[in-house]
Structures are given as C-alpha cells and as structure tokens.
Amino acid sequence: MKHMVMIKRVATLVLLGVALSGCTTVKGWFAGKDAAAKKALEPAELVKFEPTAKVDRLWSVNVGKGERRIGVRQGPTVADGRVYAAAIYGGVHAIDLQTGKKVWTWEPAKEKKKPKLRLSGGPGVGDGLVVIGTLDGQVIALGAEDGAEKWRAKVPGEVIAAPAVGQGMVFVRSNDGRVTALDADNGTQRWFNPRELPALTVRGNAAVVTGPGVLFVGNDDGSVSALAMTDGRTVWDQMVANGEGRTELERMSDVDGAPVLEGNTLFVGSFKNQTMAIEGPTGRPLWTRDHGGAGGVALTSGNVFVTDNKGGVFGLDKNSGSAMWSQTALARRSLTGPAVQGDYVVVGDYKGYLHWLRTDNGELAARAKSGGDALLAQPVTADGILLVQNVDGKLTAFRLAQ
C-alpha cells in the first residue's frame, strides 16, 4: 500500500514537472485567463457609430485649479442667465450663460500664516446670494450681483456639496452627516440636525434639495430624510437601499446624488444600484428598482434616467420604474450622473468624453470631448445649453446644432 502511495506521488510530481517544464500550452492557458480577467476589468473601448445628432461647443473657460483626486465632484449652478462655478483654488466666478464671458470673480484674500482656502463642492444660489463651502468647514456668502463678500460662518466638517438657500436661510450639509441652517442675512446658526455615519462611505455628498417647507437630504447610510425648514426636526426617513453585505465595502449604500423633486414625487438613487420614487409629503415609497447609482437622476415627462456603478445607462418608466432600455457600451468608464438636453440624455466619463444617447431607446447619437481630464460632476442643463466641469477646473458649454 505504501508502495502504491509512493508511485502515485511520483506520478503526480512527474506530471506536474512535464506540465510546468516545457509545456507552453498550459502557460498559455493561464496567461489567457489572466489576460481575459484583466480585459474584463478595463474600461470599454469607445465604439464607432454614425452620429444622428450634431453638437457644437459654445464656449469654454477655466475657473481655477480643479479638484483632481480630491473627489468632491465640483459642478456649476445656473440662475437668472448666469453660471456660477468654483474651483479648489481660483475663487468663485459668475459667467454669462450665452457667451461664456466672466461677469465677476471673487477670490479669498491671502492671510499670513494661514493656508489658502480650498473651495469645495459647487456654489448654491438663491435670494440674491451665492454660497460656497470649503474643505475646512467654512461657509462663505457672496452677493449674486457683484460677488461682494457678505459673511462667513463655520460648520464642524468639510462642505463638499452645494449649499441650498431658501426662506431666509442657508442650508449646509457637511461631511460629518450634519445639516446646519444659517441665517441668510448674517450667517448665524439657526438650527442643526446631526446624523451618524456608517464605518465606510463613498467620497461625496448629495446637495440638499428644498421643497415646500422641507429639505430633502441624501444620507450615507442609504436613506433619504425630510427635515422641517423651520427647526430641522426629522419629518420622515426612508431607506432607499439597505447596507447589506459581509464587508463594510459591500454594505456601502450612500445616497450621494441630489434627489430630484417633481411635483409631489421625489426621485433618488443609491450607490447600491437602486432607484426609488417617493411620495414627498409622506415619505411613502411609490416604486423601487435595482438600477441606478450614486451619480444622481435626470427626468423627462415620462422617464427617469440613471447610471450605475458599472457604467450602464438606463431609461426607466417614471410611473412604474420599469426599465424601458439599457445601454452598456460605456461599461466601466466611470460615468457621471445623467442630464437631459433636448431629446437626449447626456453622461460624461473618466476620459473627458460626453455621450449623447436618445431618450426613447438609449442609442448613441453623438460624442464630444470637453478636454483631457475626467468628468465627475453631473452635467447641468439650462436654456438648452449643457454645462460640464472637469477635475482640472475647465468649464465647457455645449449646444445641440439646429
């Protein structure tokens, strides 16, 4: 018996020796598997197609030194024919939407023995104010007309989402999960609502969205909350995606894209690849679907558009959430959240490309490059113009050709 075991061991060693010595076929098998696995993880190559839409670059300006790898997803805000944009270094700018000409620029004054302010997130605009946050928790309010500084306030965490302005207050969501209401006239604190954070979260925060008497806040635990504007009390909490999984990484379910309110319905997505429609006044879910991601949502009269973490783009029925179409040609290209421009849904990618897809069937219709740097922030549309800001601080406007 012992002799037989020895024979088997020797035979096994011989077979392994033959297999691993000069047998290039087996090495090729392993190399092939490794190459295939690597290929499966790489961003999809852009496929050629016959464009069915024509896009013109309207203008492009640099607003300063961009976020690069900080991951705050800086993007512009549009109000009253002006684009308001900021960069980590370079100040806040008011830009004419149609021409791209700068109307005014505010830059923080240099202070001795103090590091330069790093402006983060995007500007919030309302009630004659432009409000920006910083990576050290400062909140700065400027006059929308001329960029004159009005006041400064402090909150206990990074501000990497655009503040909201309404009802005589400025609402700030800081990176520690807390929402703070500041007086719009002088920046004094009116109230705050704290929120406990999970052990591991996605870098980024959803901008606070104002509704009739309430604020809608996306949270890092996969929920969305409605807070009373007057005193900050929680009106309701609704889980969009439960943080289930064996590891902290698998349990990440952040709501980092700004919710969109249309009428009484709130549409919101989660990093857990789920999208939900919620009845705004009550928090009651109307439908939920396993499509979507942390990048935010976009709407037309009948559809909801989302991108997922794998680079898929989906068109969902607004009333039921049913998938109308999906587009996977942009897989693993780290897509932004979507925006709607005319009859097209637009997404950006990690190489600075913008992709226009038909809203009715998801077919690729046009492609343009905004520059050589990554796009992280969700594009913005206003008056038929699409705006996108890359991580190098370049802001570009596109218009569909007639």
C-alpha positions, 0 to 999 in steps of 0.5 A, spaced: 500 500 500 505 504 501 508 502 495 502 504 491 502 511 495 509 512 493 508 511 485 502 515 485 506 521 488 511 520 483 506 520 478 503 526 480 510 530 481 512 527 474 506 530 471 506 536 474 514 537 472 512 535 464 506 540 465 510 546 468 517 544 464 516 545 457 509 545 456 507 552 453 500 550 452 498 550 459 502 557 460 498 559 455 492 557 458 493 561 464 496 567 461 489 567 457 485 567 463 489 572 466 489 576 460 481 575 459 480 577 467 484 583 466 480 585 459 474 584 463 476 589 468 478 595 463 474 600 461 470 599 454 473 601 448 469 607 445 465 604 439 464 607 432 457 609 430 454 614 425 452 620 429 444 622 428 445 628 432 450 634 431 453 638 437 457 644 437 461 647 443 459 654 445 464 656 449 469 654 454 473 657 460 477 655 466 475 657 473 481 655 477 485 649 479 480 643 479 479 638 484 483 632 481 483 626 486 480 630 491 473 627 489 468 632 491 465 632 484 465 640 483 459 642 478 456 649 476 449 652 478 445 656 473 440 662 475 437 668 472 442 667 465 448 666 469 453 660 471 456 660 477 462 655 478 468 654 483 474 651 483 479 648 489 483 654 488 481 660 483 475 663 487 468 663 485 466 666 478 459 668 475 459 667 467 454 669 462 450 663 460 450 665 452 457 667 451 461 664 456 464 671 458 466 672 466 461 677 469 465 677 476 470 673 480 471 673 487 477 670 490 479 669 498 484 674 500 491 671 502 492 671 510 499 670 513 500 664 516 494 661 514 493 656 508 489 658 502 482 656 502 480 650 498 473 651 495 469 645 495 463 642 492 459 647 487 456 654 489 448 654 491 444 660 489 438 663 491 435 670 494 440 674 491 446 670 494 451 665 492 454 660 497 460 656 497 463 651 502 470 649 503 474 643 505 475 646 512 468 647 514 467 654 512 461 657 509 462 663 505 456 668 502 457 672 496 452 677 493 449 674 486 450 681 483 457 683 484 460 677 488 461 682 494 463 678 500 457 678 505 459 673 511 462 667 513 460 662 518 463 655 520 460 648 520 464 642 524 466 638 517 468 639 510 462 642 505 463 638 499 456 639 496 452 645 494 449 649 499 441 650 498 438 657 500 431 658 501 426 662 506 431 666 509 436 661 510 442 657 508 442 650 508 449 646 509 450 639 509 457 637 511 461 631 511 460 629 518 452 627 516 450 634 519 445 639 516 446 646 519 441 652 517 444 659 517 441 665 517 441 668 510 442 675 512 448 674 517 450 667 517 448 665 524 446 658 526 439 657 526 438 650 527 442 643 526 440 636 525 446 631 526 446 624 523 451 618 524 455 615 519 456 608 517 464 605 518 465 606 510 462 611 505 463 613 498 467 620 497 461 625 496 455 628 498 448 629 495 446 637 495 440 638 499 434 639 495 428 644 498 421 643 497 415 646 500 417 647 507 422 641 507 429 639 505 430 633 502 437 630 504 441 624 501 444 620 507 450 615 507 447 610 510 442 609 504 436 613 506 433 619 504 430 624 510 425 630 510 427 635 515 422 641 517 425 648 514 423 651 520 427 647 526 430 641 522 426 636 526 426 629 522 419 629 518 420 622 515 426 617 513 426 612 508 431 607 506 432 607 499 437 601 499 439 597 505 447 596 507 447 589 506 453 585 505 459 581 509 464 587 508 463 594 510 465 595 502 459 591 500 454 594 505 456 601 502 449 604 500 450 612 500 445 616 497 450 621 494 446 624 488 441 630 489 434 627 489 430 630 484 423 633 486 417 633 481 411 635 483 409 631 489 414 625 487 421 625 489 426 621 485 433 618 488 438 613 487 443 609 491 450 607 490 447 600 491 444 600 484 437 602 486 432 607 484 426 609 488 420 614 487 417 617 493 411 620 495 414 627 498 409 629 503 409 622 506 415 619 505 411 613 502 415 609 497 411 609 490 416 604 486 423 601 487 428 598 482 435 595 482 438 600 477 441 606 478 447 609 482 450 614 486 451 619 480 444 622 481 437 622 476 435 626 470 427 626 468 423 627 462 415 627 462 415 620 462 422 617 464 427 617 469 434 616 467 440 613 471 447 610 471 450 605 475 456 603 478 458 599 472 457 604 467 450 602 464 445 607 462 438 606 463 431 609 461 426 607 466 418 608 466 417 614 471 410 611 473 412 604 474 420 604 474 420 599 469 426 599 465 424 601 458 432 600 455 439 599 457 445 601 454 452 598 456 457 600 451 460 605 456 461 599 461 466 601 466 468 608 464 466 611 470 460 615 468 457 621 471 450 622 473 445 623 467 442 630 464 437 631 459 438 636 453 433 636 448 431 629 446 437 626 449 440 624 455 447 626 456 453 622 461 460 624 461 466 619 463 473 618 466 476 620 459 473 627 458 468 624 453 460 626 453 455 621 450 449 623 447 444 617 447 436 618 445 431 618 450 426 613 447 431 607 446 438 609 449 442 609 442 448 613 441 447 619 437 453 623 438 460 624 442 464 630 444 470 631 448 470 637 453 478 636 454 483 631 457 481 630 464 475 626 467 468 628 468 465 627 475 460 632 476 453 631 473 452 635 467 447 641 468 442 643 463 439 650 462 436 654 456 438 648 452 445 649 453 449 643 457 454 645 462 460 640 464 466 641 469 472 637 469 477 635 475 482 640 472 477 646 473 475 647 465 468 649 464 465 647 457 458 649 454 455 645 449 449 646 444 445 641 440 446 644 432 439 646 429 
